Structure formats: C-alpha cells, structure tokens
C-alpha cells in the first residue's frame, strides 16, 4: 500500500547567493515517514530560491556564484524591478528535486548534498515542502 508523508522545513536566509545544506533535515523527514522504498519530492514554493543537488564544497560554491553572475548578472537591462536577476536564476536552475528512497534512506550520489541557494537580494523566511511517497 502506497503511503504519502509530507512535512515542511522552515528556515531563514541572510541574503543573495547564500548556500544552506538541508540534507540532514530532509533525511530526518524521510526517517519520520517510515517509508522504506519510494521517492522524496522537494519543492520550494518561492520565486527566488533554488534547490540543487551537488557537492557542498567552498570552492564549488564560489564557482556556482561566479557562474550565476556570468550567465545572469545582477546588473542588467531588466524590465522587472530590483530583483529580475533573482527570478531568472530561479527559473533557470529550478525549485524542485526528486530523490529515490531505498531501504528508508535517501539514495544520493557519493558527493551529492541537498542545497538551498538564496538568489533574492535580501534575507528571507523560506520553506521547503518535503513529500515522501512509497511503501
């Protein structure tokens, strides 16, 4: 019988291009769900934040920041007010992820972590909706 377990993780950010590792929090939700095999869906109901799966390493975080600045610079000829670049970054990099759950644990790759990337221009209160579906 398929079960569905859903919980929100809430957190605050300090501002633009801050990275927060949410892996442990998501693992705890999966554990609480008692679902052994299935999928976990991660969804950020925000227009200016990202959920990425990648290595949580300081040099790579700097590279990601520089990459975002290069392809979607903060200063540009945008029509939208103050934070058009934030919306475009969110659109480009995504607000959701789906990860397998095997034997009650997230099946992440060796170097993968679940990272929130704040792309808005100022501090925000955020939430991540975690839905675990399976048996």
C-alpha positions, -999 to +999 in steps of 0.1 A: +000+000+000+014+034-010+018+059+017+023+097+015+041+117+042+045+154+040+063+179+061+077+215+057+112+225+067+114+262+075+145+283+077+158+319+073+184+331+049+207+361+051+207+372+015+218+368-020+238+337-030+239+321+004+241+283+004+223+262+031+228+225+034+194+209+041+205+173+036+202+163+073+168+179+077+155+160+046+170+128+059+151+133+092+118+138+074+124+105+054+132+087+087+100+101+103+079+090+073+088+053+080+086+048+042+112+022+031+112+025-007+099+052-029+106+088-038+111+121-019+099+152-037+115+186-027+096+217-036+104+253-028+072+274-031+093+306-038+100+325-070+136+335-059+153+304-044+169+272-057+172+236-047+202+219-062+219+186-057+256+190-057+288+188-036+288+212-007+324+225-010+335+261-006+354+263-039+325+249-058+301+273-041+323+302-053+323+287-088+285+284-088+282+321-076+306+332-104+287+311-130+254+327-120+269+362-121+283+354-156+252+340-172+225+361-153+243+391-139+228+412-111+231+443-131+214+440-164+190+457-187+159+441-170+124+454-171+113+439-138+122+460-107+151+453-083+154+415-085+147+404-120+180+385-120+168+366-089+137+354-107+157+345-138+182+324-118+153+306-101+137+299-135+170+287-149+181+264-120+148+252-106+128+250-074+123+212-071+141+179-070+131+142-068+153+117-050+149+079-046+144+064-012+159+029-008+157+009+024+145+040+043+174+062+032+179+089+006+198+075-024+221+104-031+252+101-051+286+100-033+292+138-034+256+149-036+240+171-009+207+190-009+215+227-011+193+257-009+207+287-028+192+320-019+190+341-050+169+370-038+186+403-029+178+403+009+171+380+038+140+359+036+120+334+056+118+302+035+102+268+035+108+235+017+079+211+012+092+175+016+068+148+003+078+112+007+058+087-013+062+049-013+058+017+007 
